[in-house]
Amino acid sequence: MRMSAFTLRQPNQSSDFIGRKAELDDLTQRLQSDQCQLLTLIGPGGVGKTRLAIETASLVADSFADGVYFVDLQQMGMEDFLSAIADVLPLTLSGQDAPHTQLLSYLRDKELLLLLDSFEHLLDRAVFLSELLSQAPNVKLLVTSRETLKLYNEWLYPLNGLSVPPHGVRENIGDYDAVQLFLQRARHLRPDFALKIEHHGVTRICRLVEGVPLALELAASWTRILSCTDIADEIQRNVDFLSTNLRDVPERHRSVAAVFNPSWQRLSEDEQNAFKRLSVFRGGFRREAARVVIGTALPVILTLVDKSLLRHEAVGRYSMHDLLRQYAAKKLAQAPMNVVTHTRDLHSSYYMNLLANLTADMAGGQQLNATAQIAADFNNVRAAWQWAINQEKVSEIADAAFSLYHFCQYRSRYGEGVQMFEQAAQLLNDDILSAQPKSIQVLTFLGWFYVRLGLLGQAHAVFTRADAARLDSLPETPYAIDPALGLGLLASMQGDYDQSIRLLEQGMQRSKQVGYLLNQALGHYILTGMHLAQGKYSAAKQHAQSAYSASDQLRNRWFMASCLNRLGDVASALGDYQVATEYYEDSYTIKESFNDAEGMALALSHLGEVALQQRDIVKAQHVFQKSHDIYRQFNDKGGLATALHGLGKTAIIRNELVTARHLLERALEIAADIQYVTLTLSIIVSAGQLLLKSGHTEMATDWLDFVRQYPTASYGVKTHAEQVRAQLSDDASWNVPSWTLEEVIASVKENLKSGSEEYDDPQEALPRLSDLPEPLTERQQTILSMLAQGLTNQEIAEELVIVVGTVKAHNHSIYNKLGVDNRVQAVTRAKELGLI
């Protein structure tokens, strides 16, 4: 019978082992493989190497006839190494033979596992391990170390922290290993500790320390006197906060700094210099960036990876655990100021130059690749931009502004964009704007961010300042955007179409002189809306096509998607809803490829309007709801008001009048607050329609008559008002109310509010369609019907004259939207939803 001799020379574990199921499975599988004799569990201090190794050893103990032995090397010097192993086996070293000869002789015929813990300070003894394994073929070694042993037959297993809740996850966070460990320790100290109350702070702590067990335990020790939110704040401010004064905790584990100090001390001077300078990176870096910042890259980086101070990630990137980064940053702060400044200058210039060099790609042709490049290093970009502002590097900021602005646009990061460009704009006095005309673009881009967030007054102010500083021409770059175009858009949103067209034509003329296609595309895009608002559909179509053509010449797919929306608007106005739907769906697809949430939400709102026109109320409600949910995530006020308005109109048709009152009240409040006049007037017409349904004819007619005669109301809004007004008897005369717009808004708000008071929470009024799928495109609907008929992918491809791969791609998208895994489930689900 095989006996286990599993021996531990360390205190009993004070708590249950938590998590690491995947790691345990991997490690046990490797140790049971005939190919693996030496397995090194490598990772930074505090990551839980020892505890995991012990748990692994206990699981494989029965596989070794002569047992499993734990050797604690933490306090052992070079001369004690062999004695430490012999003492555990046990083996008495005596006689004239050398200790290593006696040890090899003893182990030669044994079938056992040696767990050698904390080997990093004994690396000069690593060669003995290779000799041992060659002479004792049935012995296996499980080693924990902060550094690789650099032996030919070494199998490495890098260890990271416990699993943490990903960003955006708020449900069931107690299922993650890091949270479970934190809870275990916190409840030892505070039996009443409740995750339900502290869940936000606990999640932050777990993410900040990236699941490192020791850091979690040190953080939990503060729950006696601090909330978890306060603990997370302290960790962000200072890594030295993670410490404990418990007497039974070994000195080397009483703080994160104490854990990292031995690794720091084992670095050479060059390695220390590189390590602390790499702390300026945020969220990882590529080797090329490291070469610029530290002067050399590959050899030092390899060394730091081997010492568990850097992590090698996919696609050629490296990262540093944030606790290690904070530790290294403190070391850098202790260096002479010129070293710190020079290091940060190099880091900032590298990423500012990266942005500047991506300008042409971000304008067209390679937008997706360029956006992905910036996304991968956005934390570095943000830090570089901030440093450039601190050092007042206006020229670098101006050169980088185009790519940064468009990245934030493509990824709907408007709040961040406003913050970053507001800080940069504070550097720009009149002298700088005059001396460096290119810096005017910082103001222009800030204005467009303000537009996105519905801050129209602030947008007008910065556009006006940029336009005044523009002198006689645009900056000498083919990618400058004329601030007059922004002013033209604002005029259009306020219903001042004559002023809008004048400004837009002025901006386009200036850019046409030097061939700035981007301005031409943007100008035609806005003019499309102007002509649509005036009912000039032929001119609107021409401008939409010109905008699309200019974008196509630039190969600017992101803006092409916006132009598709305009083409869809024209088709919808002309009553060609099928064509409009195709334009909007194509726009959605492109915006989705950019991960542009706002662009997707806008396309959905357009699809909702078309669905209303076609009386497809279920689809309209669903797409407006989805658009609303997206807009809420980044507080696009204009988009949010539009989606709420769409939901309100849908509720009117469904005869859900109380719900409609609340939705229209909220939409009107937002639209009026940001002075979005055209949308405000449209909402007033819908409110009039609601009142007519409720039997309040007199007030409704006053509102409708006001909108119909309002001088800057769009053609579409006036037409809608007339259509609603036509529901009254033929002899109902038109009035010309002597109200101001503000008075009408106040009247509408008061009336809507009086009928929607039963909702305390605004979200209660929103229809929920969680049981419905994301809308299928027309092509996907067709393919779904063919699936229901039992056609194969090949037969569908032949019928639709497309390749089989395209059918498979559509199938995958259909499954995702329906929340199923295969065609049988898709057909069943579609029948449940009435789609087929």
N, C-alpha and C positions, 0 to 999 in steps of 0.2 A: 504493500500500500504506500502510495506516495505521500510524504509528510511535508508540511510547510514549516519553515523556520523563520517566518517574518518577524524581524526584530526592529524596534524603534528606540533609538537613544535620544529622545527629546520628550518634553512634557506632553501629556495627553492633550489632544485638541479640545479646546473649550467650547466649540460650537459644531453644529452639524455641517457636513460638506454640502455646498449648494451649487447646483447647476453643472455646467461644463459637460453635458452629456455628449455632445459632438466630439469634444476634445478627448474624452475618455474612450469613446469608440475608436477614434483614430489611433490613439497611443497604444491601446491594448492590441489592436490589429497589427501594428508595426512590431511590437515586442514579441508577438506570437509568430511573426514571419521568420522563416529560416534565413532570409537575406539580411536581416537587421540584427547586428550584434551590439552596436553602440548608438544609442538614441539620446540626443542632447535637447533638453527642453530649455529654450533660450528666451530671455525676455528681461526687461528692466526690473529693478528692485521693486518689490511690493505688488507685482502683478499676479502672484499666487503660484509660482513655479513649484515650491516645496510642497504645498498642500495638494496640488494636483498630482505631483509625482507619487506621493504617498498613497493617494487614493487609487492611482493606476496600479501601483505595485501590489496593493491588497487584492485587486481584481485578478491579477495574473499569477498570484502566489502559488496556486495549485498546479501551475504549468512547470514548476521547477522542483525537481526531486530533492535537491539539497537546500532549498529555501530561498528566501528573499531577505536581503540585509540592507539596513539603512545606515549610511555613514555620514555624520554631520561634520562637514569640513569648514564650517564658518570660522572657527577660532584656530584652525590648524595652520601651522607654518610649514615650510617646505620639508623640514627635517622630520616633522611629525606625520606626514602624509601616509607613509606605509604602515606606521604603527597604528594609526587610526583605523585603517582597514583591518589589520590583523586583530585588533582588540575586539572588533565587532564580530568577526567570523565564528568563533574565537580561534585565534592562533597565537601561540606564545613564540615570539621571535627570540631564539637562543642559538648557541653554537657558533661555529666559525664562519658558516656561510653568510653571505651578504643578505640583508633583510629582503631585498627584492627577489633574490633567488629563492629564499624560503617561501615567500608568498606565492611566486609563480609555481613552485613545486606543489604547494598545498592546493592550488586552484586547478591544476592541470586536468584532473579527472572529474572535477565537480560540474554539476548542472545546477547553476544558481544565477540569481539576479542581484547585482550590486547597485544600490541606489546611492550615488555620490552627490551629495547636496552642497551647493555653493562652491563650485569649482573655479570660479573666475580668477581668484588670486593665486591659483596653483597651476597656471597654464604651462609653466616650464616642466611640469610633471606629466603633461599630456602624452608624451611619447611612451611612457611606461604603460599607459592604457592600451596603446596599439600593440605593444609587445605582449601584454597580458592576453589579449584576445587572440593573437596568433598562436600562443602556446596553450590556451585553454579554450578550445573551440565551442564548448558547451556553456561557457559563462557569457552572460549578457550584462551590459552596463546601461543604466538609466541615469543620466547626468543632468543636474540643473546648473545653469550658469548664466551670467549676464553677458558672456562673450563666447563666441564659437571656439571650439578646441582646435580647429584647423587640422583635423586628421582626415586621411583619405577615406576611411571607412565610416566616417561620422554621418549619421542621419540627423538633420536639423528639424526641430519643430518649434517655430517661433510662436510665442504665446502673447496674446493681447488680453484686454480686459474682459469682464463678464458682459453678457448681452445687455444693451440699454434700449429704452424705448426710442425709436427713430423720431425725428422731427415730424410734427403733425399728428403723431399717435397720442391719443388721450384716453382711450378705453383700454381696460385690462392691463394696465401697466404693471400690476403685480405679478404678471406672468414672466417678466424679464428677470434674469438671474441677478443683475446688479441691484434691482429694487428689492428682491428677496433678501439679499445679504444686508443691505442697509436696514431693512425692517427688522431683521433678526437682531442686529446690534442695537438699534434704537430702542427696541422693546425690552432689551436687557436693562437699559438705563431708565426708560420711561414706559412702564407697563401700559399706560393709557395712550401711547402714541398711535394716532389714527391716520392711515394712508389717505383716507377719503378727504380729510381736512388738509393734509400737507402734500397732496399728490403733485401739485405744480412745482413746489420747491424740491421735492425728492427727485422728480424727473430732471430738473436742471442740474442738480448735484451729480446724478449718474452720468449725464452727458458731459459735464465739465471735466470730470475725472476719468471719462472714457471707460468706466467700469472697472478701474483698478481696485482690487479688493482692499489693500491696505488703506488707500485714500478714502474709500467708502467707510471703513471702520473708524478712521480718524475723524471724518466728517460727522459720522453718527454720534461720536462722543460729545459733540457740542449740542446735541438735541436737549440736553438737560437744561440749557439756559437760553437757547436761541431757536427761532423758527427756522424751518428748512430754507425758506426764501432768504433769510438773513445769512444763513450759512453759505448758500450759493453765492450771494453778493461778496462775502468775505473771500471765498476761494478765487473769484475773479480778480479781486484786488491784490491778493498777496498769497502766494503758494505757501509761505511760512505759517499761515493760519492752520494748515493741516498738521496738527500736533496733539499730543496727549501727555498728561502727567501721571498716568496710571503706573503704579510701582511694579506691577508684574508684567509690564510690556518691556521687552528687551530694548536697550538704549538705541540700538540701530533701527528700531521700528517706531520710535516715539515721534518722529516727524518725517514728512516727505523729504525734507532737506537732508536729514540724517541718512535716509535710504540712498539718496543720490550721491552723497559726498564720496563714498568709496569709488564709484564709477568715475567721478571727476578726477580724483587723485591718481587714478591709474592711466590717465591720458597724458601724452607727451605735451610739451608746450605748444607745438604746432596744432595738435589735435584740440587742445583747450581753446586756442584762438579761433579755430574753425567752428567748433561747437557753439561757442557763445555768439559768434557773428551770425550763425545760421538761425539764431533766435529771432531775427528780424522778419523771417518768412512767416506767413500766416496760411494755414490750411494746405501746406505742402508746396513743393517746388520741383522744377525739372533741373537736370544736371547743368544745363547751359546757364540757368539763372544762378546756380550756386557758384559756377566758375567765375562769373562777374563779381559776385559779392565777396567770396573768400579767396579769389585769386587762383586757386587750384581746386579741382573737384573730385575726380574719380578715385584716386588713392585714399584721400581723407574720408570721402563719403563711404567707401567700402569699409574702412576701419570703423567708422562710427556705426555702420549697420551691424558689423560683426560684434560690436560692444553693446548692442541693443539701445543705442542712443538715437538712432534713426531707423525708420521703417522703409523698406522698399515696397512700393505699390505697383499696381498695374500701369501699363502704358508709360513706363519710364519716369515715374514720379517718385519723390521721396517725401516723407512727412516725419514730424517730431511730435510725440505725445505732448499735449498742451501743458501738463505738469512739468515735464522736462523742459519745454520751451520757456516757461516762467522761470525755472531754475537757471537756465542758460542766460535768460535776459537779465537776471540779477547779476550774473557774472559780467555780462557786457557793460552793465551800468557802472560797475566798479572800475572799468578801464578808463584811460584818459579821455577827456571829452572829444578831442579831435578824432580818436578812433571810433567812438560812437557815432559822431556826426558823419564821418567818411563812410562808415558801413551803411548807415541809413540813406545817405546820398546815392550810393551805388545801387541799393535795392530800389529806391524810388525811381531813379533814372531808367533802370532796366525796364520796369513795368510801364512807365510813362512812354518810353520809346516803343514798347510793344504795342500800346494803344495807337500811337501815332503811325506806326508802320502798317497797322491793320485798317487804316482809314479807307483805302480804295476797296478792300475786300468787304468792309462793312457797308459801303455804298452800293455794292452790287457784285454779282458773280460768285463770290465765295462767302456769302453772308452766314450760312449755317456753320461752316468750318471756323470762321473768325469768331462767331458768337460762342461756339464751343470752347475755343481757346481762351477767351476772356472768362467764360463761366468757370473753367477749371482753376483759374487763378484770381477769381474775383476778390477773395479776401486779401490777397497781395495787392491787387489793383487799388482796393479801398485804402489800404495802409499807405501805398505809394502816393496816391492823390492827396491824402491828408498831410503827409510830410512835405509834398510840394507846396501846399498851401501854407503850412507853417514856415517854410523857408522862402515864401513869396516868389516861387519860380513861375512867373506868369507866362513866359514863353512856352515852357514845357506843358503847362496846363492848357494853353490855347491849342497846341498841337495835338494833345490827347483828347480834347473835349468831344470831337465828332464821334469817335468810336465809343467812348464811355456813354455819351448821350444815347446813341442808337442801341447799344447793348441794353440799357435800362428800358428803352422803348420796346425792343423786341421781346424782352422777358417781363414786361409789365411791372418793373421795379420803380414806380414813379416816386414813392415816398423817399427811397434812398437817393434817387436822382435829384429831387428837390433839395435834400439836405446837403449833398455833395456840391451841387452847383451854387446854392446860396452861399456857402462858405467861400467858394472861389470868387463869386461876384463881389464879395466884400473887399477884395483886393483891388478892384478896378475903379480907380478914380479917373477923372477926365483926362489927366496927363497920360496915364497908362493907355487908356483907350485910344488916344490920339497917336501915341508913339507906337503902339502895337495893335493895329486895326484888327488883326486876327482874333484878338481877345474879345471883340464884340460878340463873337459867336457864343461865348459863355452866357451872356445875357439872353441871347436869342433862344438858346436851348433851355435855359431856365424858364423862359416864358412858356415854351411848349409843355414843360412839365406842369406848370401852374394850370394850363388849360386842361390837361389830363385829370387833374384833381379838382377841377371846378373852381379854382381860385382866379376868377376872370379879372377882377380888379387888379390883383397883383401881376397877372399876365400882361395886362394893358400897360402897366407902369414900366415893366422891364422892356417890353417890345418898343415902347415909345422912347425910352432912353437909348436902346440899341440903335433905333432908326435915326435918332438925332446925332449919334456919334459916328454914324456910318460914313459921313462925308459925302463924296461924290460917286463912290463905287463900292462894290463888295470887296472884302479881303481877297488877296491874290491866291485863291484856292478854288478848284472846281467843285468843292463840296460845301461852300458857304451857303447858308440859308438866309434869305433876305427877311429882316424883321417885319417889313411891310406886309408880308404874307400872313404873319401871325395877327397883325392888326386887322387885316382884311377878314380873317376868320372870325375874330371877335365881333366885328361890325355885323357880320352875317348872323351870328348867334343872337344879336340884339335886334335883328330884323331890319337893320339899316343897309339895304341891299345896294343902293347907289354908292354909298361910301365904301362898302365892301368891294364892289367891282372896281372902283377907282384905285383903291390901294393894291388890289391883286394885280391889276394890269400894270401898275407902276412897278411893283416888284418883279413881275415877269419880264418887263421891258428891260429893266436894268440887268437882269441875269442873262437875257437873250443876247445882249451885246457881247458878252464874253463866253456864251455857250454853256451856261450852268444848267444842265439838264434836270438836275434835282429840283431846282426852283420851278422849272417849267412843269414838271410832273405835279408838284405840290400845288402850284397855282391853278392848273387845269382841274385838279381834284376838287379844290374848294369852289371854283367857278361852276362846276357841275351842280353842286348843292345850291348855288345862287340861282341858277336858271331853273332848277327843279322847283325851288320855292316860288318862282314867279310863273310857273306853268309853261315855261318855254322848253318843252321836252326835246325838240330837235336840236337846239343849241346845247342842251345838257348832254345829250348823247355824244355830240361832237367833242365836247370837252372831256367827257369820260374816256372816250377812245384815245384822245390825245394824251391824257394822263397815263393811260395804260401803255401807249406806244413809247412815251418817254421813259417810263419805268422799265420797259422791255429792253430799250437800247442800253440802259444802265445795267441790265440784268439784275435789277433790284426786285427780287421775288417778294420780299416782305411788303413793299409798297404796291407791287402789282396786285397783291391780295386785297389791299384797301381799295384799289381802283376797280376790282371786280365787284366790290360792294356797291360802288357808284353805278356801274353798269347794271347791276341788279336793281338799284333804285329806279333807274330809267325804265327798265323793262316792267317793273311793278307798276309804275305810274301809267304806263301805256296798256296795262291790263294783261301783259304776257307773263303770267305767274309761273309757268313751267320754266321759262328761260331765266326768270329772276331767281327761282329756287336753285337752278344749276349754278348760277354765278355765286350765290351766297354759300352754297356747299363747297364749291371750289375754293372760295376765300377761307372758309373754315379749315379746310384740309391744309392749306399752306400755313396759316397761322398756327395750327396744331403742330406742324413740323418744326416751328420755331419755339414751341412751348410758350407762345404769346397768349396768355390767358385773356387779356383785354380784347385782342383781336378775335378770339374765339367767341367771347361773350357778345361782341358787336354783331358778328355774323348770325349768332343765335337770335338776337333781337330782330334782325331783319327777317329771318325765317319765321319768326313769330308773327310779324306783320303780314307776311304773305299767307300764312296759315289762317289768320283772321279773315283775310279777304276771300279765302276759299271756304270759309266756314268750317275749317278743321279745328274745332275748339280744343280737342284733347291734345293735339300736337302743339297748338299755340300755347296752351297753358304750360305744357312741359318745357318747351324751349325758352319761354320767358322766365320760368322758374329757375332753369339752369343758368341762364344769363344773369339773373338777379344774384344767385349764389356766388357766381364767379366775381361779379362786380363788388360784392360786399367784402371780399377777401382783401382788396387793395384800395377800397374807398374811392373808386372813380364815381364822383357824384352825378355827373351827367349821364353816364351809363346806367347807374343805379336807378335814377329817376325814370329813365326810359324803360327799363325792365319793369319797374313798379307800375308805370302807366300801362304797359302791355298787359300785365296781370290784371290791372283794374278793368281794362276794356274787355278782357276775357270773362271776368266775373260778371260784368253787366250782361253779356250775352247769355251766360249761364243762369241769369236771374238771381245771382247771389249778391243782393244789393248792399247788405251791411258790409260784407267783405270788400265790395267795390268801393264803398265810401272810404274805408280806412286806407286802402291801397292808393286811391287817387289823392287823398289828403296828404299822405306821406310823399308821394311823387311831386305834388305841387309845392310842398314845403321846401324840398330840395331844389327844384328847378327855379323857384322864385328867389331862393337864398343866393344862388350863384348867378342870378340874372340871365338865365338861359331863356330869353324871351320867346323864341319860336316854340320851344317845348312847353313853356308855361301856357301859352295860348292854346296849344293842342290839348293839354290836360283840362283846361277850362271847358273846351267843347265836350270832352268826355264827361265832365261833371254835369254839364247841361243835359246830355243824353240820359245820365243817371237820374236827374231830377224829373225829366219827362216821364221816365218809367215809374217814378214814385208818385206821379200825379201833381207835382208842383210846377205847373206850367208857366206861371207869370215870372218867377225868378229865373227859370231856365231860359225863357225867351230873351230876357234882358242880357244874360251872359252871352248867349249865341249871337244876338244882334251886335253886342259890343265887339266880339271877335271879328265878325263879318266886316265891320267898318273900320277895324283897327288898321292904321296906315301901313304898318310893317308886317302884318300877318302874312304868312306864306300862302301861295295859291292853294296848296293841298289842305291847309288848315281852314281857309275860308270855304273851300268846297265842302269839307266835312261839316262845317257849321251849317251851311245851307241845306245839306242832306238831312241833318238832324232836325233842323227847323221845319223842313218840309213835312215832317210827321204831324204837324199841327194842321188845322183846317185851312183851306185855301184863302179864307178871308182874313186870316191872322196877319195884321199889318206889321211891317218891319219898323222897329224903333231905332233911334240913334241915342243911346243912353249917354248922358253927360258925365260919365264917371272917368276917373283915371284908372290906369292899369292896377295901381296899388290898391285902390278901393275895390275893384272887382276881385282881386286876389283875396283880400280880407273877407269879402262876402262869401266867396266860394269856400274858403277855409272854415269859416264859422258854420256854414251849412253842412259841410261834409263831417265836421267833427261832431255835430249834434246827433248824427245818425250812426256813429261808429264807436261810441264810448264803451261798448261792452268788451272791447279788446284792451286789456291792460298791457299786454306784450305785443309789440308790432308784429313779431314773427307769427303770432297766432292767426293773424288774418291771411297769411300767405297759404295758398293751396299747396298741399304736399302731394307729390306724385312719385313717391319712392318705389311704387310697384310697377312703374313704367320704365322701359329701356330708354337709353339715349336715342334720339330719333335716327332712324335709318335713312340713308340717302336713297334717291330714286333707284339708282343702280343696285344698291344692296337690297331694297325691297323686291326688285325684280328677281335677283338671285335667290332670295329667301323663298319666293313663290316657286321657283324651279326646284329648289331643294325639297319643298313639300310635295312636288310632283314625282320625286324619286330620281331626278336626273343626276347623272354622275358629273364630276368636275369637267371631264373631257367634253361631255355633251353640252354642258352649259357654255363652255368656252367656244364650241363650234356655233352654237345658237347665237351668241352675242358677238362673235368675231373678235375674240380676245384670246390671250394665251392662258394656259392652265394656271400658271403662276399667279396671274392677276385674280383668277377665280379664288384660288386658295387664300390670297391676301384679303379679299372681300369676305370670305368665310370666317377668317380669323377675327376680323373687325366685327362681323355680325355676332359671333359668339361672345365677344367681349361686351358688346352693347346689351345683349340679352342676359349676360351673366351665366352662360352655359359653357359646356366643354366640347360638345359634338353636334352633328347635324340633327340627330334624333331629338336631343334635348332642345335644340333651337326651334324645330318645327312645333314641338309640344308647347314650348313657352310662347311662341308667336300666336298659336291658336288661343291660348289663355288670354292673351292681350288683345285679341281681335285684329291682329295684323294680317292674318291670312284666313 
